[in-house]
């Protein structure tokens, strides 16, 4: 149960003065539903203003505050023309306060002729006249708004203004309680950080890196501690020690000998599975590094020990592909492998349910349907989760309920993740890395070209198709904020290519109905369609060995890790494959470096580290890279710098300071609830 001291922070925003149903809507759009959300809605930047007696003291382009007397209102000759309010400063300089559109209505109210007002904004020149366009503030003499020389700039939604958000944040801060200190005293002495509440107030009042670092550290500490609690809880659980005798694995007929990395990872997994504490291990593998073989070996260990194994995939398409691969590879062993998805109905479904219950099915591959309430197993002891980032910690914990004892869990991801971020997202898992490619896997030639060579590229594509090959054409991904515009890019390209190639072209994007998406993918997988136009929904898992060309349009818009993932969709057969990075006319320096790195390297782990370095304080992994990051306060730079420290502090609390018991433990419990990482507390109670 949430500690009482936090109740004021979890009150709804409607408890604040001035917030009714009308204002609630734009606040909800920003995710600001509670006071806690408001106090952590930190400014994106600050505007520093200088108060001047007259505009002769100010420079063009400077943010100023100046007292002006209104002399004249001038309407434009057309509705689109600007509305100007002319005013004079203390020495008679004339300044135009310029408004466009509906903003002119507020100008008429706020700036009556002959009255004096404080005006804040950016001083600019238009022709011979000085002007301030859409002043940030217009306040009567003595107005408090202009006492802030350093003003926060918040992320807004339609229906909100900067002063309105600042006022609500001030109200929320005034109601924020003083919380007990959860940071280790030595750490506080070393850093000189303020208390939690002071850090919040300072972060909203001006640039204060110490205050912001303190708040970021709190979030990183909460995350590290929650993951450690899950891990500690997992180690207390009783699983089944599984020791295979090699009777199934010995019959495998693999196309290539195992790499050193595969052999090492299998040995680590085998060692974990032999223990009573259930395994929680992450298998990180670069594109084409052979994760499926490692997963099959792990599942066959369970089968040899008389238990069952399951592989969970995030989509039906991926589940189907895994099933085909595993069924083919496992055929010589005699292990019974089945596919189970939400589409299975009637007798087919009943047959699978019976096979899982009586143990005649050894390995089941499917979507989350394999963990529905009605699905019961004779002895499920091993679970593989593919594309781990699509499933949260809560879902990982849920799996335990399906076995007689907690099953061993192997999570897999094809996205190489820098070490720091592995710690942040998978801190409760042990990690195995596949950083070698199997022999025979060909390098993919990567070419960077401008949009001007589009015609020649389409001719090259036609030649590939004429030879019986297949190709992908990826357009920038669909994002919610500008979905229609971006889908139009994919659809326009599809329409243009369809004119040239007819029924050989199919299209897939995230806003198609699942049935339509699956039908298009299956046509492509069966070679009935030769060209697949898509957004990044094909980033992971799609395996079509006959596809030898990948075109990525507007490649400068993608991160390195994602470009690498997309490139990995080709080069899966015996024929030479190519990846074309098509870019727009203007490229930023970062984009140029990114594309050059793609041309030079095919090492996903190297590219992931470089991506992190290039993006600096930008978005962390982002939805485009590897699923949502668990952080809303900490920036990428702060994660890189502070996470190792927070991780060590969490470990100290768990190992030396009694975990969540005692004074600091109670404070840490408050921290977990503050950041809604209370699943860590619940694992302690759930046992």
N, C-alpha and C positions, 0 to 999 in steps of 0.2 A: 504494500500500500504506500502511496506517495506520502513523504513526510509533510506534516501540517505546515511547516515553515514555508513550503513552496506554494501553498494554495493561492496567495495573492498573484503570483506570476502566471498561474494557469487559469486565472479568471478570463472570461470572454472579453473581447475588445468593446463590446456593447456596454460594459460597465463603466466605460470612460465617458466623461462629459463630451457631448457633441457627436457621439457616434450612434446613429440610428440605422434603420434598414438601408437607406440610400447610400450612406458612407460605408456600410458594411460590405457592399458588393466589391468596390475597388480594393478594399483591404483584403478581402478573401482571395481576389485574383493574385495578390502578392504573397499569399500564404500567411497573412498577418491576422490570425483568428484569435490569438490570446496575447496577454501582456508580455509573456515570455518572448513571443515572436517579435514584438515591437522593440523590446530592449536589445535584441540581437539583430535588428534590422540596421546594421552599421552603415554609416555614410560611405558612399563610393569615393568621395573626395571632399575637399573643403575649398570654399572660395574665401580668399582673404581680401577684405576691402579696406580702403583708406578713406578716412573722413577728411574732406577738404573744405576750405572756406569758399573757394571759387575754382572754376575749371582751369584757370591759368596755372594752378598748382599741380594739375594732373597731366598724365601722358595719354596719348591715344592708345586704346586697347587695354587701359587700366580699369580694374574694378574699383568704383568709388562710391562714396555717400556724399551728397551735397544738398544744401537747402536751396530750394527754388521757389520763385513766385510765378504763378500761372498768368500769362498775358493774353493768350488767344487760342481758340480751337479751330482747326482747319480740316474740313471733310475733303475726301478725295473726289475726283470728278466721276469715278465709276466705283461700283461696289468692291472691286478688287484693289483699288488704289489705297495706299496707306492713309491712316487717320493720324494727324499730327497735332500735338499739344505744344505750343511754344511757351517757354518759360525763361526767366532770367535769374542769374545767380546774384550774389551780394554786390558785385561790382558792375553788373549790367550786361555780362556776356549772355547771348541768347543761345538756348539749347532746345532742340526738338525732341520731344518724347514721342516715339513713333510706334504705332500699333497697327496690326493687320487683322482682318477678319472680325470675329466676334469680340475680340479683346477690346475693341473701341468702346463697347458698352461700359466696361468697367472704368475706362479712362474718363468718360463723361461724369461718372459718379465720384471717382476718387480725386479728380483734379478740377474743382470749380474755379472759374475765372476770378482772379484777384486774390486767391488764397495762397498761403505758403505751405509747402510740404517738404519733408525729407524724401529724397529719391535715391534709390540704390540700383546700380547696374553697371554695364560695361560702356565706357565712353568711346565713341567711334566718330569718324568723319564721313559725311555724305555730301559730296560736292564741296561747297564752301561752308557748309553748316555742320556744327557739332551735334551729335544726337546720341540718345540712349534708346535702343530698340527693346520694346517690351520690358520696362523696368522690373527688376525682381521684387522691389518693395516700394510702395508709396505710403508714407505714414505721416500723420499729423505731428506737429512738434511735440516732443516728449514721448513719442511712441516707443514702446520697449523693443519692438522688432529690430530697430536699427542699433541697439546697443551691442549686437553681435558683430564684431569686426571680422571674426572668423566664422563662416557660416557653413554648416554641413550640407552636402548635396546627396539626397537619398534617391534610390531607385523608385520610380513612380509608376502608377497605373492610371488610365484615363479616369478622371473624376477626383484625383488627388493633386494637391499642390505641395511645394516644399514647406511653406509655413504650416500647413495643416499637419503634415507628417511630423515635422519637428515638434509641434504642440502636443500631439498624441504621445510621441516618444518621451517628452518631458513629464507628462502625466504618469506614464508607465514607470519611468525611473523613480518618480517620487513615491510610488507605492511599492517599490522593490525592497524586500527585507534585507537585513544584514545576515549573510550566511556564514556558517562555521568554515574555518580554513581547512582545505583538503590537500594543499600543496605542502610537501615536506619542508619544515622550517629552514633547514640548511639551504635548500634550493631557493627559497624566498630571499634569504640573506645574500646569496650569491648574485641573484638577478636584480634585486632591488625593485621587484614588481609590486604594484599597489594591491590592496585587497580586492576581492571580486567586485563588490559594488562600486568602489572608487574607479576601478578599471573600466567598468561600463560607462559611468558618467564621463570620465575623461575621453573615452573613445568617441563619444558623441559631441564633445565640445571643441575638439581640435586635433591636429595631427599629433599623435602620441604613440610612438612605436612600442614603448614598454607596455602601455595599457593594452594595445591590440595583441601583442605577443602573449600577455597573460591570459587573455580570453581564448586565444587559439590553443594555448597549452592546456587549458581546462578541457577543451573539447577532445584534444588528442589523448589526454590522461583518461577521460571517461571511456573513450573507445578502447584504449589499450587494456584498461581494467576489466571492462565487460568481456572482452575476448579471452582474457586470462581466466576469468571466473568460469566461462564456458569450458575452457580447456581443462581447468582443475576439476570441474564437475564431471567432465567426460572420463577423466582418469580414475575417478572414484567409482564409476559405473562398472558393472560386470558384463563383459562381452563373452564371446566364445573364443577360446584359443583355437585357431585353425592351422593344422599342419598337413600339407599335402604330401602325397607319396610319389608324385610325378607320373602317375598312371595315365592321366589325361594329357598333361603338358608334353609328355614324351612322344605323343602321336601327332603333335602339331607339325604341319608342313609349311614352313614360312618361306615366302619368296626370296627374302634376304636374311643373311645372318644378323643376329641382334647387334646393335651398336654398343659401345662401352657404356654410354649413358643409359640405354635401355636395360642392360644387364645390371648396372648399379641400382637403378630405380626399382627393378623387380626384387633385388635383394633387400632393399630398404622396406618395401611393402611386405615381403615375406616375413621379415623380422618383426614388423608391427603386428601382423595377423597372428603370429604365434603367441602373442601376449594376451592376457585376460582383459586388460584395459582396451576398449575398442579403438581401432586406428582412426585418426583424423588426419589425413594427408592430402596435400595439394600437389598434383602432377602438372607442372608447367612445361609445355612443349611448344617449340617453334612450329610454324606451318610445315607439315609433312615430316615431323620428327618421329612419328610412329607411336603416338599415345594409345591408339586403339589396341595395338599388340600388347602393350604393357597392361592395359585394362583387362584384356582377355586372359592373360596369364594370372592376374590377381583373382579373377572370377573363377578360373579353373582350380585354383588352390582351394577355394571354398567348396567347389563341387567334389574334389578329391577327398575333402574332409567330411563328406556326407551332408553338406548344407546347400542352400540355394543362393543365387546372386541376382542382382537387378541392376540395369543401367537406365538412368533417368536422363532424358534429353529435353531441351526446352521447347522444341517444336516437333510436330508430327513428321515433317519432312526429314529432319535430322534423325529422329528415332528410326524411320524407315531405312535411311542410309546405313545407320549403325547396325541395324538388324541384318541387312543384306551382307555387309562386310563380316560380321561376327559369325553368321550362319555358315558362310563360305569357309572361313578360316577354321571354325570349330568342327566342321563336318567329319574330318578323319578321326576325331577323338570320341565321337558317339554321344557328346553332350547334347541334350535337348534344349534348343534355343527357340523362343517364340517372341512375336511382336504383339504388344497389347496397347491400344490407344482408345480414346473416347469414341472412336467410330465403330469399334467392335460391338455388335449387337447379336441378340438371339442365341442360336445354338453355338456359334463360334465363340461368343463371349463366355457362355456357360462352360464350354469345354476347357477354355483357358483357366477360368476360375477353379474348376475341379482339379486341373493339372497342378496348379500352384498349391492347392490345399493338400493334395495327396503326395506331392513331392516328385511326380513324374516329369515336371518341367524343372530343368536345372538352372537355366538363365532366362530372365524375362527382360526385354528391351521395350521401353515405352515412354510416354509423356507422364505428367503428374497423375494420370488415370491409374497407374500401378500402385498408388498410395491412397486410393479412395477407401472409405470405410468398409465397403463390401468386399474388398480384396483381402483375402487371408492367405498366409503362407504356412507350409509345413515347418520350414526352418530357414527363414531369411537371415543370413549372417554376413552378407557382403553387399554394399551398395556403391555403385559408381555414378557420380553426378557429372554429366558433360556440360561444358560451358558454365562453370561454377558461378560466374558473375551474374547469371540470370536468376540465381536463387539466393535468398537472404539467409542469415544465421538462423532465423526462426524456422525456415523450411529444413535446414540441416538438422535442427533439434527434433523436428517432427518425425523424421525417419525412424527414430529409435522405437517408436510405438509398434512397428510392424514385425519386429523380430521377437523371439522368446526372450532374448537378451538384446542389448543395444548392438546393432550391426557395426561392422567395420565400414568406414566411409573413405572412399577415394574420390576426391574432387579433381576435375580436369579443366584446364583452360588453355586455349590455343593463342591467347594474347600474352606475349612475354611482358612481364610487369617489372619495372625497376624495383630494386630491393626495398627502398623506403616505402613504396606503395604496397608491396606485398605484406609488409609488416602492418600497414594501416588497415588493409582490407581482409587479410587472412591471418591475423596475429595468433589465432587459436589453432592454426594448422601447422603441422610439419611440412616441409617443402622438398619435393624431388624435382630436379630439372633435367629435361631432355634438350641438351644443347649441341647435339650432333645430328646430322642428317643421314639416313640410311644410304648405303652405297647404291649407285645407279640412279639416284635422284638428280636430274639435270638442273643446271643453273638456268634461270630465266633471264633472257636478254631484256634489259629495261631501256626504253628510249624516251627522251623528253622532247616534245615538239609543240609549237605554237598552234593556235586555232586556225591560222591561215593555211595549214597543210591538211585541213579536213578532207578535201576532195581526194587527195592522193591516198589518205588513210582508208577512205571508204573503198577505193579501188583495190587496195591491198587486202582489205577484208573480203571483197568479192572473190579474189584469187584463193584465199584460204577456204572459203565456203565451197568453191568449185572443186577443190581437192578433197572435199568430204570432211573438212575440219569444222569445229565449232568455236564460237567466240562469245565473250561477254562485253557489254558496253554499259559502263556505270556512270550515272549522272549524280550530281550532288544530292546528299541525303535530304529526306523530308523532315523538317523540324516544325513543331507545332506553331511557332510564332509566325512563320511565313510559309506554311504548308502549301497553299494553292499555287503560289508562284513557283515553288521548287518542283512540285509535281508536274506543272506545266513544262518544265525543262525536260523531265523524263518523257512525258507524253509527246512533246513536240519532236524530240529526237526519235522516238518510236515511230511516229507518223512519217517522218522523213525517210527513215531506213526501210519502212514497210513499202513505201513507193518503189524502192529499188529492189528489195528482196522478197516482197509479197508474204506468203504464209510461212516463210522460213523464219520470221521474226516473232518472238513473244515478249511480253512485258510483265515485270513484277515490281510492285512497290508496297510499302507498308499499309496503304489505305485501301488496297484491294480486299475484297471478301476472301477469307481463308480458302474457300473451295476454288475460287478463280486463280489464286496464287499457286496453290498446290497443283492445279491442272496445268498451268503454264510451266512450272518447274518440272513436272513429270514428262511433258512433251519434250523439253530440252534434255532431260536426263536420258530419255529413250532415243535421242538423236532425231526425233521427228521434226524438231525445230533446230535451226543451225545458229541462230543469234538470239541471245537473251539480253534485252535492255532492262536495266534494273537500277534501283537505288541501293543503299548499302545493306538491304535485307539479305543479300547473298554473302555478307562479310565472312561468315563462319560456316563450316560444315558441308558446303555444297561440293560434291565430288563427281566431276565428269571428266574422265581421263582423256576423252577426245577433244576437249576444249584446249586450244593452243594459243589463243590471243585474248588479252585483257586490255580493253581501252578504258581509261579513267578520265572522264571529262572534268574540266576545272579542277585538276588535281591539286592545285595550290590551296584549295579550300579544305583539304583533309589533313589530319595529323599523320605523322610518320608511321605510327603503329597501325593505323587503319589502312594506309596505302599498302603496307606490308601484308596485312591480312587479305586484302583484295587481290594482290598479286599472287598470293598463295592458292587462289582458285584454279590457276593454270599450272602447267608443269607436272601434272599427275600421271601422264602416260609416257610412252617411250619416245614421242616426237618432240622436236625442239619447240619451245614456247617463248612467247614474247609478251611484254607488258608495255603499253604506250601511255605515257603521262601527258595528257593534252592540257595546256594551260592557256589562260587568257592573255591579253596584251600587256598588262602591267603586273609585275611580280614584286612583292616586298622582298627585302633582303633575307628575311627568315624563310619565305617560301622558296627562294632560289636555293638556299642551303639545304632545305628539306628535299627538294627534287634531286639535287646533286648527290645527297647521301643515298637516296633510293637507287640511283644509277650505280653507285660505287659498292654498296653492301647488300647482302641478302641474309645477314645475321640479325634475327628479330630481337635478340636480347641487347645487342649493340644499338640497334635503332631505337629501342624503347628508352634506353638511357639518354641517347642523344635528343630524343623527342622531349624528354623531361627538361633537359638542359636548355634547349632552344626556346621552349615556351615560357621559361622563367615563372613569373608570378601569375601566369594566365590560368585558364580553367584546369582543374585537376582531372586527368584522364577523361573526364567529360562523358556524356552519354554517347558521344561518337567513338570513344575509345574502348571502354571496358565496363560499361554499366555505370550506374550512378555511384559517385564517390560517397562515402558515409559522412562527409564534412560540409558544413555550411558556413562556419566561421573562419576556419584555418585556410590560408592561401597556400599555394603550392610551395612557395619559398619557405613559409613557416612550417609546413609539413616536413620538408627536407631537413630543416635545421632543428626543429623542436621534437619531432616524433621519437628519435632514438632516446632522447632525454626522458620524455614522458613514459616510454616503454619501460625504461630502467626504474623509474619512480614507481610505476604500477607493480613491477616485480618485487621491489623492496617492500611495498605495502603488503603484498600477498605473502612473502616469504619471511620477513622479519617483524613486521608491525601488526601481525594478527589478522590480516585481511579486513573484513568489514566489521570486526569487533573493536571495542575500545573507542577513544575519543576521535582519533583521526579516521578510523573505520566508519564511524557514524557520519562524519563529514563527507567521506567518499561515497557513502550511500546516497546522501543528498545530491552529490554531483551526478551520479548515475541517473537519478530520476530527473534532474534538471535537463540533461541532454537526451532523455528518453532512451537511455541504454539500459533500462531496468530489466531487460531480458537476462542480463548478467546476474541481477539480484534474484530473479525468479528461478534460475537454474539451481541456486542454493536451496531454495524452498522446495523445488520440484523433486530434487533428489534423483 
